């Protein structure tokens, strides 16, 4: 009974400390609520449209003009400029007025008329993946269509069916299975939303740990100086057992982020119309070990934070690498073995992979069993390390 009372007291003290600290409130409440809205709003259009492109036509032929008209008719791109040479076109790209160049050499129509392979140059600003994709896809589609027209015209067939078979002897139908919109939002948002939970928790817990260390150092200095009056005015350190302290703090973080996780994984996708095929019971079962692993990992890493501000440098720096290590922005099969081993240390790696399959593919808990088991293993391992860290801190506070 005393242990339960101590756990409740720790929870109450931790909650008071959180609500009095503006920095922790920012990481525990504002960041998980606002960031998903911001990211979802930015990527809500899914794909880019009317990307400005510069056309450099050294061919000055009917064929190049036809290619340009069809290219401009695509919803993805827009012929915004026409330049006399490549140097002028590069200057336009350099000033950020366009994101790509469509170049026709002077022998473009001549080669096509000789039944030789004609070439169209496509130059893209590679700093923007979405604009690069739009320009290349539009140019490829027009090239394929015009190539088919030239091929059927030269074949000399009599019926449209013969021309169709000659230009496309092996027909296929492209049917997107999971990311049916083909959009960037449905592709990247599930990973970002899950990662936000781990990073926000690490930031908040690290800031709390930095605050405690600063207060401990301040008390030690006052003791050395013998300034008892100022020492008595500082907030006292509550004395509880290791188990009660760990469970009380963990319960505090768990309750807060359980609400934030529901907001991120259930409400935000529905608000912005992202694909969400999750099953409530499976989602709850899957994210239970994820939240626990994140809580215990954050507590285990808290001794690394000596000052409140340093947590931002440590945690925010890891956000982008962890997103890549999850195997979303970069294929998991292409990640070197050493870095895959590094990814196994973080709960977000397995939570992201499992949630994407559950959200985008309709996977059930049995389909993500490997990730689910690993998350429970991480929970057990980080519980032991968090218990050790808490025991050391409680001993220091009681000394």
C-alpha positions in Angstrom: 0.0 0.0 0.0 2.9 2.4 0.8 4.4 1.7 -2.6 1.2 2.6 -4.3 0.9 5.8 -2.3 4.6 6.6 -3.1 3.9 6.0 -6.9 0.9 8.4 -6.7 3.0 11.0 -4.9 5.8 10.8 -7.5 3.2 11.1 -10.3 1.7 14.2 -8.6 5.1 15.8 -8.0 6.2 15.1 -11.6 3.0 16.4 -13.0 3.4 19.7 -11.0 7.0 20.0 -12.2 5.9 19.5 -15.8 3.1 22.1 -15.6 5.4 24.7 -14.0 8.1 24.3 -16.7 7.4 26.2 -19.9 10.1 24.3 -21.8 8.7 20.9 -20.9 5.1 22.0 -21.7 6.4 23.0 -25.1 7.9 19.5 -25.8 5.2 17.4 -24.0 2.1 19.2 -25.3 2.7 21.8 -28.0 5.2 19.9 -30.1 3.1 16.6 -30.5 -0.1 18.7 -31.1 1.3 21.3 -33.5 4.0 19.5 -35.5 1.6 16.8 -37.0 -0.8 19.6 -38.0 2.1 21.6 -39.6 3.6 18.6 -41.5 0.2 17.4 -42.6 -0.8 20.8 -43.8 2.4 21.3 -45.8 2.1 17.9 -47.5 -1.7 17.9 -47.8 -1.5 18.5 -51.5 0.3 15.2 -51.9 1.9 16.1 -55.2 3.2 19.3 -56.8 1.5 20.8 -59.8 2.6 23.3 -62.5 6.3 23.2 -61.8 7.9 26.0 -63.9 10.3 24.8 -66.5 12.6 26.5 -69.1 12.6 25.3 -72.7 15.7 25.7 -74.9 14.7 24.8 -78.4 17.7 24.6 -80.8 15.8 22.5 -83.2 13.1 25.0 -84.1 11.1 22.2 -85.7 7.4 21.1 -85.7 8.3 18.0 -83.8 10.0 19.9 -80.9 7.1 22.4 -80.8 4.6 19.4 -80.6 6.7 17.9 -77.8 6.7 21.2 -75.9 2.9 21.6 -76.3 2.2 18.2 -74.9 4.7 18.7 -72.1 3.1 22.0 -71.2 -0.3 20.3 -71.2 0.7 18.0 -68.4 -0.8 19.0 -65.0 2.6 18.5 -63.3 4.6 21.1 -65.2 4.3 24.5 -66.9 6.5 25.9 -69.6 7.2 29.2 -67.9 10.2 30.4 -69.9 11.8 30.0 -73.3 15.5 30.7 -73.6 17.8 31.1 -76.5 20.7 29.1 -75.0 21.6 27.0 -72.0 23.5 29.7 -70.2 20.4 31.9 -70.0 18.3 28.9 -68.8 20.8 28.1 -66.1 20.6 31.7 -64.9 16.9 31.4 -64.6 17.3 28.2 -62.6 19.9 29.9 -60.4 17.5 32.7 -59.5 14.9 30.1 -58.4 12.4 31.1 -61.1 12.2 27.6 -62.5 13.2 24.1 -61.5 14.1 22.4 -64.7 15.3 22.7 -68.3 13.9 20.9 -71.4 16.5 21.0 -74.1 16.1 20.1 -77.8 19.3 19.7 -79.8 19.5 21.1 -83.3 19.3 17.6 -84.9 16.3 16.5 -82.9 13.8 16.4 -85.8 16.5 15.4 -88.4 17.4 12.2 -86.4 13.7 11.3 -86.0 13.1 11.8 -89.7 16.1 9.5 -90.5 14.6 6.8 -88.2 17.5 7.3 -85.8 17.1 7.7 -82.0 16.4 11.4 -81.2 17.3 12.8 -77.8 15.7 15.3 -75.5 17.7 16.7 -72.6 16.0 17.1 -69.2 17.9 19.0 -66.5 16.4 19.3 -63.0 17.2 21.0 -59.8 17.9 18.0 -57.6 17.5 19.8 -54.3 13.7 19.3 -54.6 12.7 15.7 -55.0 9.1 16.4 -55.8 9.8 18.9 -58.5 12.4 16.6 -60.0 9.9 13.7 -60.0 7.2 15.9 -61.7 9.5 17.1 -64.5 11.0 13.7 -65.3 7.6 11.9 -65.2 6.1 14.5 -67.6 9.0 14.3 -70.0 9.0 10.5 -69.9 5.3 10.3 -70.6 5.4 12.7 -73.5 8.4 10.9 -75.0 6.7 7.6 -74.7 3.5 8.8 -76.3 5.3 10.5 -79.2 7.6 7.6 -79.7 4.6 5.3 -80.0 3.0 7.6 -82.6 6.1 7.7 -84.7 6.5 3.9 -84.4 2.9 3.2 -85.6 3.2 5.7 -88.4 6.3 4.0 -89.7 5.0 0.5 -89.3 2.6 0.9 -92.3 -0.3 -1.1 -90.8 -3.8 -0.7 -92.1 -6.0 -1.0 -88.9 -5.8 0.8 -85.6 -5.7 -2.6 -83.8 -2.6 -3.6 -85.8 -1.0 -0.2 -84.9 -1.9 -0.7 -81.2 -0.3 -4.2 -81.1 2.8 -3.0 -83.0 3.4 -0.1 -80.6 2.6 -2.0 -77.5 2.9 -5.8 -78.0 3.0 -6.5 -74.3 0.2 -4.5 -72.5 0.1 -3.9 -68.8 -1.9 -1.9 -66.3 -0.3 0.2 -63.6 -2.4 -0.2 -60.4 -1.1 1.4 -57.2 -1.9 -0.9 -54.3 -1.2 0.9 -51.1 -0.3 4.6 -51.7 -3.1 5.0 -54.1 -2.7 8.8 -54.3 1.0 8.5 -55.2 1.5 11.4 -52.9 4.4 12.4 -50.6 2.1 12.9 -47.6 0.8 9.3 -47.5 4.4 8.2 -48.1 6.4 10.0 -45.4 3.8 11.3 -42.8 3.3 8.0 -40.9 7.0 7.7 -40.2 7.3 11.3 -39.2 4.3 11.1 -36.9 5.5 8.1 -35.0 9.1 9.5 -34.7 7.7 12.7 -33.2 6.5 10.8 -30.1 9.9 9.4 -29.3 11.7 12.7 -29.9 9.2 14.8 -28.0 9.5 12.4 -25.0 13.3 12.4 -25.1 13.3 16.2 -25.3 10.9 16.7 -22.4 12.5 14.1 -20.1 15.9 15.3 -20.9 15.0 18.9 -20.0 13.5 17.7 -16.7 16.7 15.8 -16.0 18.8 18.9 -16.9 16.7 21.0 -14.5 17.2 18.5 -11.7 21.0 18.5 -12.2 21.1 22.3 -12.2 19.1 22.4 -9.0 21.4 19.8 -7.4 24.5 21.7 -8.3 22.9 24.9 -7.0 22.1 23.2 -3.6 25.7 21.8 -3.4 27.1 25.3 -3.9 24.9 26.8 -1.2 25.9 24.0 1.2 29.5 24.7 0.6 29.0 28.4 1.2 26.9 27.7 4.3 24.0 29.8 3.0 21.3 28.0 4.9 18.6 30.7 4.3 18.8 30.5 0.6 19.1 26.7 0.7 15.9 26.4 2.7 14.1 28.6 0.1 14.9 26.2 -2.7 12.3 23.4 -3.5 13.0 20.4 -1.4 13.9 17.0 -2.9 11.2 14.4 -2.2 12.6 11.1 -0.9 11.0 7.9 -2.5 12.2 4.5 -3.3 13.7 3.5 -6.6 10.8 1.5 -7.8 8.2 4.1 -6.8 10.2 6.9 -8.4 10.6 5.0 -11.7 7.0 3.8 -11.9 5.6 7.2 -10.8 7.6 9.1 -13.4 6.9 6.5 -16.1 3.2 6.7 -15.4 3.2 10.4 -15.8 4.9 10.3 -19.2 2.9 7.3 -20.3 -0.5 9.0 -19.7 0.5 12.2 -21.4 1.9 10.6 -24.5 -0.9 8.0 -24.8 -3.2 10.9 -25.5 -0.7 12.5 -27.9 -0.3 9.2 -29.7 -4.1 8.8 -30.2 -4.2 12.4 -31.6 -1.3 11.7 -34.0 -2.2 8.3 -35.3 -6.0 8.4 -35.3 -7.3 12.0 -35.5 -4.7 13.8 -37.6 -4.8 11.4 -40.6 -8.6 11.6 -40.7 -8.5 15.4 -40.5 -6.3 15.6 -43.6 -7.7 12.6 -45.5 -4.5 10.5 -45.4 -4.8 6.7 -45.9 -5.5 5.0 -42.6 -6.5 1.3 -42.5 -5.6 0.7 -38.9 -7.6 -1.5 -36.6 -8.1 0.0 -33.2 -7.4 -3.1 -31.1 -4.3 -4.0 -33.0 -3.0 -0.4 -32.9 -3.5 -0.3 -29.1 -1.6 -3.6 -28.7 1.2 -2.6 -31.0 1.9 0.9 -29.5 1.8 -0.2 -25.9 5.3 -1.6 -25.9 6.4 1.4 -28.1 5.3 3.9 -25.6 6.9 2.0 -22.7 10.1 1.5 -24.6 10.2 5.3 -25.4 9.6 6.1 -21.7 12.3 3.9 -20.4 14.7 4.9 -23.1 14.2 8.6 -22.3 14.9 8.0 -18.6 17.9 5.8 -19.5 19.4 8.6 -21.6 18.6 11.4 -19.1 22.0 11.3 -17.3 23.6 12.4 -20.6 21.9 15.8 -20.2 23.8 18.1 -17.9 22.0 21.3 -18.8 18.5 22.1 -20.0 19.5 23.5 -23.3 21.9 20.7 -24.3 19.0 18.3 -24.8 17.9 20.2 -27.9 21.3 19.7 -29.5 21.5 16.0 -28.6 18.0 15.0 -29.6 17.1 17.2 -32.5 20.3 16.3 -34.2 19.2 12.6 -34.3 15.8 13.2 -35.9 16.8 13.1 -39.5 19.2 10.1 -39.2 16.5 8.1 -37.3 14.0 8.8 -40.1 16.4 7.4 -42.6 17.4 4.4 -40.4 13.7 3.5 -40.1 13.8 2.4 -43.8 11.3 4.8 -45.2 13.1 7.6 -46.9 15.9 5.1 -47.8 15.2 1.4 -48.4 15.9 -0.8 -45.5 17.6 -3.4 -47.7 20.1 -0.7 -48.9 21.1 0.3 -45.3 24.6 -1.1 -44.4 24.6 -3.7 -41.7 26.4 -1.5 -39.1 23.7 1.2 -39.4 20.9 -1.4 -39.3 22.4 -2.5 -36.0 22.3 1.1 -34.8 18.7 1.4 -35.8 17.8 -1.6 -33.6 18.7 0.5 -30.5 15.7 2.9 -31.1 12.0 1.9 -30.7 11.1 4.3 -33.5 12.7 2.1 -36.1 10.4 -0.9 -35.5 7.4 1.3 -34.6 7.6 3.1 -37.9 7.9 0.0 -40.0 5.0 -1.7 -38.2 2.7 1.4 -38.3 3.3 2.0 -42.0 2.2 -1.6 -42.7 -0.8 -1.3 -40.4 -1.9 2.2 -41.7 -1.1 1.9 -45.4 -1.5 -1.8 -46.0 -4.1 -2.8 -43.5 -1.8 -5.2 -41.7 -2.9 -6.9 -38.5 -0.9 -7.5 -35.4 0.2 -10.9 -36.6 1.6 -9.4 -39.7 3.9 -7.2 -37.7 4.8 -9.8 -35.1 8.6 -9.3 -35.5 8.4 -5.6 -34.8 6.0 -6.2 -31.9 8.3 -8.7 -30.2 11.3 -6.5 -30.7 9.5 -3.6 -29.1 8.7 -5.7 -26.0 12.4 -6.8 -25.9 13.4 -3.1 -26.0 10.9 -2.4 -23.2 12.5 -5.0 -21.0 16.1 -3.9 -21.7 15.4 -0.2 -21.3 13.4 -0.9 -18.1 16.5 -2.4 -16.6 18.7 0.5 -17.6 16.1 3.0 -16.5 15.9 1.2 -13.1 19.7 1.5 -12.7 19.7 5.2 -13.7 16.9 6.0 -11.3 18.6 4.0 -8.4 21.7 6.1 -8.9 19.8 9.4 -9.0 17.7 8.5 -5.9 20.9 7.6 -3.9 22.4 11.0 -4.8 19.2 12.8 -3.8 19.0 11.0 -0.5 22.7 11.5 0.3 
